[in-house]
């Protein structure tokens, strides 16, 4: 199952813009893909592990391997296309 992780922080303006998009994607892919939001202020170790140097950053994983990475704002269309390729 594909996993999309949204690395964000509550003080990040662009992260706030991505929030509703991530929620829509989570609703659309319920049961087919796992969609997670990870607050980098609370999970610094995970952010370091995945080399997060700017937020928002989205990482799409399958079988534990990074398939795609977006740094900054990403379009719903691009995210859906990448998830769709892994289903």
N, C-alpha and C positions, 0 to 999 in steps of 0.2 A: 504494500500500500504506500503510495507517495505521501510524504510529510512535508508540509510547508511551514517554515518557522519564520515568524516576523520578529526581528530584533528591534525593540523600540524603547522609549523612555517617556514618562509622562510630561516632561518639560519640552519635548521635541515637537515643534510645530508641524513639520512634514509627517511625522509619525501619527499625529492626530488626524491628518488628512487621509492617511492610509487605513486607519482603523475601520471606518465603515466599509471600505472595499474588502478588507480581510474578513469582516463579518459576513458580507454577502457571499464571498467565495466559500466560507465555512458552511453556510446554509445550503449552497448549491451542491457541494461535494460530500455532504454528510454520509458516512458509511463507505465512501469510495476513496477518500483521501483524508488524512488527518491534518487539521489546520491549527497551529499553535501560535500564541503570542508570548514572547519572552522579554520581560523587562530587564534591560541590561544593567540598571542600577541595582537590582536585586540578584542578578545571576551573572556576575562579572566573570566567573570561571568559565561558564559556557560561552560567553562572548569572546573571551580570550582563546578558547579551544577552537572556535570557528573563525578566528582572525577578523573579528568585527572591529573596524576602525572608524566607521561612520554609521549613523542611523538616520532613517530606517534602512535596514538591510533585510532582504528576504532570501532565504535559502531553501531550495527545493531538494529534498533527499529521496532516494529510493534505495532500499536495502542498505541503509547506513552510508551511502555514498552521495556526495554533493553532485547533483545533476545540473543545477542552474543557480545563479546568484545575481540578485539585483541590489545595487547600492543606490539609495535615493528613492524618489517616487517611481513607482512602476504602474503600468496601466493594467486594469482588470483583464483586458483582452490578451495582453502578453502573458499574464500569470495563468489564465485559463488555458491558453494554447499550450504552455509548457506542462501543466498538470495533465491535460488531455493526451499528450504524447506518451505519458507514463502509465496511463490506464489500460 
